[in-house]
């Protein structure tokens, strides 16, 4: 039997209190690995040494020493980047419930150019459409689903109500809006809700749902140039990740066997302009890149500097930007090369900054 939204949120809160400082259900970080923080870590924004007391004692001493709350690691640098990328980058902070917008090219760590204020959204996944409208997921007692704002932190617009689950990540394909829910258990697994962006109703509800039998939980959605939908999901909590493809956004889904991550847990998924599929592996802190038709092993691996749930390609697709949850920064990489270039973190909080979206240049 499906649980009510309030019941799910209460269960979510209880689960969070039982897993130290985990962001339970809202953003599932992979368990501890050589380069990733364990799922129960919620980093403090403090730069004082005393902030170390906020780290759960269950973390191994070596990892405790590596975290160094509020201190940028040695590799994080701000340099003169010769490549200019158009547009602006939105960064959502789950615990601060704010969304900042930065110049997409930001090697000198400039502050936000505008901010969508705290409205208790707890933003997670986000995306923009060609007009520059921002879509982001959020949940609180009175409404759960997708919120929209005009370009450049403009005013609020339509809302899209989830009907079953915690909203996780949206993507827009023309007049269609897809939303993956997170999923709780076998009785209430993740699914994709499908909305029309044409209707002018205040709080729209989905007209269709997509699912796949073995999926328990899910993280991201993306579409390719042929309107096919890709879903990064898992059959177990925190492991057994893979990608499901829905041709033309329709059932039935097709499991892409080459994308199976074994015991690893996925992050978001991206399609580039050549329809190459980028899948984040949270445990390995890496992105695997697959060529169509996605039946062979990845032809490239991009090693990330910190644990990222979501990444986004720049407008010109010469840079890849990953929202580094571990250190609270946007990390820029060359694309398709995958070389680290620089980071910026002005106005971000480690362990809270999760969602990222690129807006085209809108005056």
C-alpha positions in Angstrom: 0.0 0.0 0.0 1.3 3.4 -0.9 2.2 5.7 2.0 1.0 9.3 2.3 3.4 12.1 1.5 3.5 13.2 5.1 4.1 9.6 6.2 6.9 9.3 3.7 8.5 12.6 4.9 8.2 11.6 8.5 9.8 8.2 7.7 12.5 10.0 5.9 13.2 12.3 8.8 13.3 9.3 11.2 15.7 7.5 8.9 18.0 10.6 8.8 18.2 10.7 12.6 19.2 7.1 12.7 22.1 7.4 10.3 24.1 10.1 12.1 24.0 13.2 9.9 23.0 11.6 6.6 20.9 13.5 4.1 18.6 10.5 4.0 16.3 10.1 1.0 17.0 13.5 -0.3 20.5 12.9 -1.8 22.0 9.5 -1.4 25.7 9.6 -1.5 27.5 6.3 -2.1 29.1 4.5 0.8 32.7 5.1 1.7 35.3 4.4 -1.0 38.9 5.6 -1.6 37.6 8.9 -2.9 34.1 9.3 -1.5 32.7 10.3 1.8 30.4 7.7 3.5 26.7 8.3 3.1 26.2 9.3 6.7 28.5 12.3 6.5 27.0 15.8 6.6 29.8 18.3 6.5 29.8 21.5 8.5 30.3 24.9 6.9 32.5 26.0 9.8 36.2 26.7 9.1 37.2 26.4 12.7 39.2 23.4 13.9 36.5 22.7 16.4 34.2 21.7 13.6 35.9 18.4 13.6 33.6 17.4 16.5 30.7 17.4 14.0 32.2 14.4 12.2 30.6 11.1 13.4 33.0 9.1 15.5 32.2 6.0 13.4 34.4 7.4 10.6 37.8 5.8 10.4 40.6 8.1 11.8 42.4 8.2 8.4 39.3 9.5 6.8 38.6 11.9 9.6 42.1 13.4 9.0 41.4 13.7 5.3 38.1 15.5 5.6 39.4 18.7 7.2 36.1 20.5 7.3 35.9 23.9 5.7 39.5 23.6 4.2 40.0 23.3 0.5 42.2 20.4 -0.5 45.5 21.2 -2.1 44.4 20.3 -5.6 41.5 22.8 -5.6 42.7 25.9 -7.4 41.5 29.0 -9.1 43.4 29.8 -12.3 43.1 31.8 -15.4 41.0 29.5 -17.7 41.6 30.4 -21.4 38.4 28.7 -22.4 35.3 30.8 -22.1 32.0 28.9 -21.6 28.7 30.8 -22.3 25.8 30.9 -19.9 25.2 30.7 -16.2 25.4 27.9 -13.7 22.8 27.3 -11.0 23.9 25.6 -7.8 21.3 24.3 -5.3 22.1 23.9 -1.6 19.9 21.3 0.0 20.3 22.3 3.7 20.4 26.0 3.1 17.5 25.7 0.7 19.0 28.4 -1.5 19.9 28.4 -5.2 22.8 30.6 -6.4 23.6 31.5 -10.0 27.2 32.0 -11.1 28.9 32.8 -14.4 29.6 29.4 -15.9 33.2 30.5 -16.5 34.3 31.3 -13.0 38.0 30.5 -12.5 38.5 33.4 -10.0 35.8 32.2 -7.6 33.4 35.1 -8.1 30.4 35.4 -5.8 26.8 34.5 -7.0 25.4 37.0 -9.5 21.9 36.3 -8.1 20.1 34.0 -5.6 16.7 32.4 -5.3 16.1 32.8 -1.5 15.4 30.3 1.2 11.9 28.8 0.8 12.4 25.5 2.5 12.7 23.7 -0.9 15.7 21.6 -0.1 16.6 21.6 -3.8 18.2 18.5 -5.3 18.2 17.8 -9.0 17.7 20.6 -11.4 17.6 21.5 -15.1 16.8 24.4 -17.5 15.0 24.6 -20.8 15.9 26.5 -23.9 14.1 29.6 -22.7 16.3 29.7 -19.5 13.5 28.6 -17.1 14.9 26.8 -14.1 13.2 23.5 -12.9 14.3 22.1 -9.6 12.9 19.4 -7.2 12.0 20.1 -3.7 9.8 18.8 -0.9 8.1 20.1 2.2 4.9 19.4 4.0 2.6 21.5 1.8 4.0 20.7 -1.6 6.4 18.2 -3.1 7.5 18.2 -6.8 9.1 20.5 -9.2 9.3 24.3 -8.8 10.1 26.7 -11.7 11.7 30.2 -11.8 12.3 32.5 -14.7 15.7 33.1 -16.2 18.4 34.7 -14.0 16.7 34.1 -10.7 13.4 35.5 -12.0 10.0 35.1 -10.4 8.3 31.8 -9.5 6.3 30.0 -12.2 4.4 26.7 -12.6 4.7 23.9 -10.2 4.5 20.2 -11.0 3.2 18.0 -8.2 4.7 14.6 -7.5 2.1 12.0 -6.7 4.1 9.2 -5.2 7.6 9.4 -3.8 10.3 12.0 -3.0 11.2 14.1 -6.1 14.8 13.7 -7.1 15.8 14.9 -10.6 14.0 16.5 -13.6 14.7 16.9 -17.3 12.8 18.8 -20.0 12.3 17.5 -23.6 10.4 20.1 -25.6 6.9 20.2 -24.1 7.5 17.1 -21.9 8.9 17.2 -18.4 10.2 14.1 -16.7 10.7 13.7 -13.0 12.4 10.7 -11.3 11.3 10.0 -7.7 13.8 8.5 -5.3 12.0 5.4 -4.1 11.7 3.9 -0.6 11.3 0.2 -0.7 9.8 -2.7 -2.8 6.3 -1.5 -2.0 7.1 2.1 -3.0 9.9 1.9 -5.6 11.2 4.7 -7.7 9.4 5.7 -10.9 9.3 8.5 -13.5 6.5 10.9 -13.6 5.6 12.6 -17.0 4.1 16.1 -17.2 3.1 18.4 -20.0 4.7 21.9 -19.8 1.9 23.3 -22.0 -0.9 23.5 -19.5 -1.2 26.7 -17.4 -2.7 25.1 -14.3 -1.1 26.2 -11.0 0.0 22.7 -9.7 0.1 20.2 -12.5 -0.1 16.5 -12.0 1.5 13.8 -14.2 -0.4 12.3 -17.1 1.8 9.2 -17.3 4.2 7.1 -15.3 7.2 5.0 -16.3 8.8 2.2 -14.3 11.0 -0.8 -14.6 10.5 -4.1 -12.6 14.0 -4.4 -10.9 14.3 -0.7 -10.0 14.2 0.1 -6.3 15.8 3.6 -6.1 16.8 6.1 -8.7 19.0 9.2 -9.0 18.9 10.9 -12.5 17.2 11.3 -15.8 18.4 12.7 -19.2 17.2 12.7 -22.8 19.2 12.3 -26.1 18.7 14.1 -29.4 16.2 11.5 -30.5 13.9 12.0 -27.5 14.9 8.8 -25.8 14.9 8.9 -22.0 17.7 7.5 -19.8 17.3 6.7 -16.1 20.2 6.1 -13.7 18.8 3.7 -11.1 19.6 0.8 -8.8 18.0 -2.5 -7.7 19.4 -2.1 -4.1 20.0 0.7 -1.7 23.4 2.2 -2.3 24.6 -0.5 -4.8 23.8 -2.4 -8.0 23.5 0.6 -10.3 22.6 0.7 -14.0 20.9 2.7 -16.7 17.4 2.1 -18.2 16.5 3.4 -21.6 12.9 4.3 -22.6 12.8 4.7 -26.4 10.9 7.9 -27.3 10.1 8.2 -23.6 7.7 5.2 -23.7 7.4 1.9 -21.9 8.7 -0.7 -21.9 12.2 0.2 -20.5 15.4 -1.5 -21.6 18.2 -2.2 -19.2 21.5 -1.3 -20.7 23.6 -4.2 -19.5 26.9 -2.6 -20.4 26.2 0.2 -17.8 25.9 -2.2 -14.8 28.0 -0.9 -12.0 28.1 -4.1 -9.9 28.1 -3.2 -6.3 28.5 0.5 -7.0 25.8 3.2 -6.7 25.1 5.6 -9.6 24.8 9.4 -9.6 23.2 11.4 -12.4 23.3 10.7 -16.1 24.1 13.0 -19.0 23.9 12.8 -22.8 26.3 15.0 -24.9 25.6 16.4 -28.4 26.9 13.2 -30.0 24.5 11.1 -27.7 27.4 9.7 -25.7 26.1 8.6 -22.3 27.9 9.9 -19.2 27.1 7.9 -16.0 28.4 8.9 -12.6 29.7 6.1 -10.4 29.7 7.5 -6.8 31.8 4.8 -5.3 34.6 5.2 -7.8 34.2 9.0 -7.9 34.3 8.7 -11.7 32.2 9.2 -14.8 32.0 6.4 -17.3 31.3 7.4 -21.0 29.5 5.0 -23.3 29.0 5.3 -27.1 25.7 4.6 -28.7 24.1 2.1 -28.8 25.5 1.5 -25.3 26.2 -2.2 -25.7 29.9 -2.0 -25.1 32.1 -1.1 -22.1 32.8 2.6 -21.5 35.3 4.0 -23.9 36.5 6.6 -21.4 36.6 7.2 -17.7 36.8 10.7 -16.2 38.2 10.6 -12.6 36.5 13.3 -10.4 38.2 15.2 -7.6 35.3 14.7 -5.1 32.0 12.8 -4.7 29.5 14.3 -7.1 25.8 13.4 -7.4 25.2 15.6 -10.5 27.2 17.1 -13.3 26.3 19.3 -16.3 27.9 20.0 -19.7 28.5 23.6 -20.6 26.6 25.3 -23.4 29.5 24.7 -25.9 30.3 21.3 -24.3 34.0 22.1 -24.0 33.7 22.0 -20.2 32.1 19.5 -17.8 31.0 21.0 -14.4 30.4 18.7 -11.5 28.8 19.7 -8.2 31.3 18.4 -5.7 29.2 17.5 -2.6 32.3 16.3 -0.7 34.1 19.7 -0.7 31.2 22.1 -1.6 32.5 23.3 -4.9 31.9 23.3 -8.6 34.8 21.5 -10.3 35.5 22.2 -13.9 37.0 19.6 -16.3 37.8 19.7 -20.0 35.5 17.8 -22.2 35.8 15.3 -23.7 39.4 15.2 -22.3 38.4 15.0 -18.6 41.3 17.0 -17.3 40.7 19.0 -14.1 40.9 22.7 -14.7 39.7 24.7 -11.6 37.1 24.9 -8.8 35.0 27.6 -7.3 33.0 27.5 -4.0 32.1 31.1 -3.1 28.8 31.0 -1.2 28.6 27.1 -1.1 28.5 24.7 1.9 30.3 21.4 1.8 27.9 18.5 2.1 24.9 20.7 1.1 25.6 21.8 -2.5 24.1 19.1 -4.6 22.1 20.2 -7.7 23.6 21.9 -10.8 22.2 23.2 -14.0 23.5 25.3 -16.9 21.3 28.2 -18.2 21.9 29.6 -21.7 22.9 33.2 -21.9 19.6 35.2 -21.4 19.9 39.0 -21.1 
